[in-house]
């Protein structure tokens, strides 16, 4: 769509003006720089949707400009160059360039490549927003080394998804939602199984043992689920990083 900001970093004023006039005609907003240092500063200031970058620039060359810009974000970069050797193209693309156009070039081809990069960037941004929205939509209980997602019934231990039974998962959620709170055996049994245990807590012991084997790096020296002798269990991790 029209209206995107395009930064042209080109020391040849004639080429810069020709590109500016044609891109303006296509509806794009143009920002100009005649050297690499100015280009880097303008890229950081305006956050353009696309950068047209000459390689042979005074002071900082186009390769270094691209390297600097890509370290700070993922703005698409189209290199312009009079060098048409494969080594030069490979160098530009290896440094993070998204396309490479050799001078002289047809304006039709140039506009077509601009549209391709802007379209790719739009799709990428849209997909990133979807991913971000999905992550934000499901609130997790997150501690260093373990992530618990009640809505989707998922547990990740050191980034690896771990399969728990329904009862194991319910026990883990109940404890992790209330870190450092001690839950009695009776309370756990009544909450998870839904009826009184009548003093038989062997079922809880078995489930706790299995749960520790799945989430603890050393079940004999647990980091998360601790036994409070004569009382019950609690979830402890003082390094909690998010709610």
C-alpha positions in Angstrom: 0.0 0.0 0.0 1.1 3.6 -0.6 2.3 5.9 2.1 5.2 3.8 3.4 8.4 5.7 4.3 11.5 4.9 2.2 14.9 6.0 3.1 17.3 6.6 0.1 21.0 6.6 1.1 22.8 7.7 -2.1 25.6 10.2 -2.6 24.8 10.9 -6.2 22.2 13.7 -6.1 21.0 13.0 -9.6 20.2 9.4 -8.9 18.7 10.3 -5.6 16.4 12.9 -7.2 15.3 10.4 -10.0 14.4 7.8 -7.4 12.7 10.3 -5.2 10.5 11.6 -8.0 9.4 8.1 -9.1 8.8 6.8 -5.6 6.8 10.0 -4.8 4.7 9.3 -7.9 4.0 5.8 -6.5 2.7 7.4 -3.3 5.7 6.7 -1.0 7.1 9.2 1.5 10.8 9.7 0.9 13.7 10.5 3.3 17.1 11.3 1.9 20.7 10.9 3.0 23.8 11.5 1.0 26.3 9.6 3.3 26.3 6.6 5.5 26.5 8.2 8.9 23.5 10.5 8.1 21.6 7.4 6.8 22.1 5.5 10.0 20.9 8.4 12.1 17.8 8.9 9.9 17.0 5.2 9.9 17.0 5.2 13.7 15.0 8.4 13.9 12.2 7.7 11.3 12.1 3.8 11.3 11.4 3.6 7.5 9.6 0.6 6.0 12.4 0.2 3.4 15.9 1.5 2.7 17.5 2.0 -0.7 21.2 1.8 0.0 24.2 2.6 -2.3 27.3 0.7 -1.6 29.9 3.2 -2.6 29.3 6.0 -0.1 31.7 8.6 1.4 32.9 7.7 4.8 31.0 4.7 6.0 30.3 2.4 3.0 27.0 0.7 2.3 28.0 -2.6 3.7 28.8 -1.1 7.1 25.6 0.9 7.0 23.6 -2.2 6.4 25.4 -4.1 9.2 24.7 -1.3 11.6 21.0 -0.9 10.7 20.3 -4.7 10.8 21.8 -4.9 14.3 19.1 -2.5 15.5 16.1 -3.8 13.6 14.9 -5.8 10.6 14.2 -3.0 8.1 14.4 -4.4 4.5 17.5 -3.1 2.6 17.8 -3.0 -1.2 21.5 -2.5 -2.3 22.2 -0.3 -5.3 25.7 -0.8 -6.9 27.6 -0.5 -10.1 29.4 -3.7 -9.1 27.9 -6.7 -10.7 30.3 -9.4 -9.7 28.8 -12.4 -7.9 31.2 -11.8 -4.9 29.8 -8.3 -4.4 26.2 -9.5 -4.5 27.0 -12.4 -2.1 28.7 -10.0 0.3 25.7 -7.6 0.3 23.2 -10.4 0.8 25.3 -12.1 3.5 25.5 -8.8 5.5 21.7 -8.8 5.6 20.7 -7.1 2.4 17.3 -8.2 1.1 17.9 -7.5 -2.5 20.7 -6.3 -4.8 20.2 -4.1 -7.9 23.0 -3.4 -10.3 23.3 0.0 -11.9 22.1 0.9 -14.5 18.7 -0.5 -14.0 15.2 0.0 -15.4 12.8 2.0 -13.3 10.1 -0.6 -13.9 12.3 -3.3 -12.4 13.3 -1.1 -9.5 9.7 -0.3 -8.6 8.7 -3.9 -8.8 11.5 -4.9 -6.4 10.5 -2.1 -4.0 6.9 -3.4 -4.0 8.1 -7.0 -3.3 10.2 -5.9 -0.3 7.4 -3.8 1.1 4.9 -6.6 0.7 7.2 -9.1 2.4 7.7 -6.7 5.3 4.0 -6.1 5.7 3.3 -9.8 5.8 6.1 -10.4 8.3 4.9 -7.6 10.5 1.4 -9.0 10.4 2.5 -12.5 11.3 4.6 -11.0 14.2 1.6 -9.2 15.5 -0.5 -12.5 15.3 2.2 -14.4 17.2 2.5 -11.6 19.8 -1.3 -11.5 20.2 -1.4 -15.3 20.8 1.3 -15.1 23.4 -0.4 -12.2 25.2 -3.8 -13.9 25.0 -2.7 -16.9 27.0 -1.3 -15.9 30.4 1.3 -18.3 31.7 2.8 -19.0 35.1 6.4 -18.5 34.3 9.4 -19.2 36.5 13.1 -19.6 35.4 13.2 -23.1 33.8 9.5 -23.8 33.8 6.4 -22.3 32.0 2.9 -23.4 32.8 -0.1 -22.5 30.6 -3.4 -23.5 32.2 -5.7 -22.6 29.3 -3.9 -24.9 26.8 -2.8 -27.5 29.4 0.9 -27.1 28.5 4.1 -27.2 30.5 7.5 -26.4 29.2 10.6 -27.4 31.2 13.7 -25.5 29.9 11.8 -24.8 26.7 10.8 -28.4 26.1 7.1 -29.4 26.3 6.5 -32.0 29.0 3.5 -34.2 29.1 1.6 -34.4 32.4 -1.5 -36.4 33.3 -4.6 -34.4 34.1 -4.2 -34.8 37.9 -0.5 -34.0 37.8 -1.2 -30.8 35.8 -3.9 -29.7 38.2 -1.6 -30.2 41.2 1.2 -28.2 39.5 -1.1 -25.3 38.6 -2.6 -25.1 42.1 0.8 -25.1 43.7 2.5 -22.7 41.2 -0.3 -20.2 41.3 0.4 -19.8 45.0 4.2 -20.0 45.4 5.5 -20.4 49.0 2.0 -21.3 50.2 1.8 -24.6 52.0 -1.1 -26.9 51.0 -2.0 -29.7 53.2 -2.5 -33.3 51.9 -6.1 -33.1 52.7 -6.6 -29.8 50.9 -4.8 -31.1 47.8 -6.8 -34.3 47.8 -10.2 -32.6 48.2 -9.4 -29.9 45.6 -8.0 -32.3 42.9 -10.0 -35.5 43.5 -13.1 -33.8 44.7 -13.8 -35.9 47.8 -12.3 -36.6 51.2 -9.2 -38.8 51.3 -10.0 -40.3 54.7 -6.3 -40.1 55.7 -5.0 -42.1 52.8 -2.4 -39.8 51.2 -0.5 -42.5 49.3 -2.2 -41.4 46.0 -0.8 -37.8 46.5 2.7 -39.1 47.2 2.7 -41.2 44.0 1.5 -38.2 41.9 4.0 -35.9 43.5 6.8 -38.4 42.9 5.8 -38.7 39.2 5.4 -35.0 38.8 8.9 -34.3 40.2 10.4 -36.9 37.8 8.9 -34.9 34.9 9.7 -31.3 36.0 12.7 -31.4 38.3 16.3 -31.8 37.1 17.0 -33.8 40.3 13.8 -35.2 41.9 15.7 -36.1 45.1 16.7 -32.4 45.5 13.7 -30.6 44.1 13.8 -27.0 43.1 10.1 -26.4 42.7 7.9 -28.8 44.7 9.0 -29.2 48.3 7.6 -31.5 51.0 6.7 -29.9 54.3 7.0 -32.9 56.7 3.8 -33.6 58.6 1.9 -30.9 56.7 1.9 -31.2 52.9 3.6 -29.5 49.9 4.5 -26.1 48.5 5.9 -24.7 45.3 9.0 -22.6 45.8 11.1 -20.6 43.4 12.2 -17.2 44.6 13.5 -16.3 41.1 10.0 -15.9 39.7 10.2 -13.5 36.7 6.6 -12.8 35.6 3.1 -13.3 36.7 
